[in-house]
Amino acid sequence: TFIGPPEKEIRNIISKRKEWEYTIRGGSKPKDWIRAIEYEMGLQTVLAERTPKHMKHKHIHSVKKRIAALYARALIRFKGHSYKLIFRKYIVYLRSLNKTTGISRRYAKALQLYPMDTDYWIEAAQWEIADNRNPDNARGLMQQALRLHPQDQGVHLAYF
């Protein structure tokens, strides 16, 4: 049987989560969001170590959902360089979970928000061909990038 953490530890986790929520609610910076997400990831690791195998899905799933929600909220809140920083960390997290659909959605959203940023086009196409094993999508992304950025050497080099 699973013996949960002591009451004191649960209260500590709850108070720490509230503290992070108050921190990120106000005029917070991207590093505050990243630290809050890292706290949740640490909590996920501790839960994974302590929870018996047959019960892991129940307990860890809620923490994963919370991490994804924090990333989503952070991506809505920040733009420009901060968006890129958080976006890349989110992609790494999704890759660690093998969430191919989530990665595709994130790249699609980034391309909608920043169509003139060639880095996103190239990254999305590289991910499609290397990790998602979908050369048709990769080709489509690169062709669209070439239409938007016909003079960009980086796009041409990545495509050919």
Secondary structure, DSSP 4 states (H G I P E B T S, - for coil): ------HHHHHHHHHHHHHHHHHHHSS--HHHHHHHHHHHHHHHHHHHHHS-GGGHHHHHHHHHHHHHHHHHHHHHH--THHHHHHHHHHHHHHHHHT-HHHHHHHHHHHHHH-TT-HHHHHHHHHHHHHTS--HHHHHHHHHHHHHH-TT-HHHHHHH-
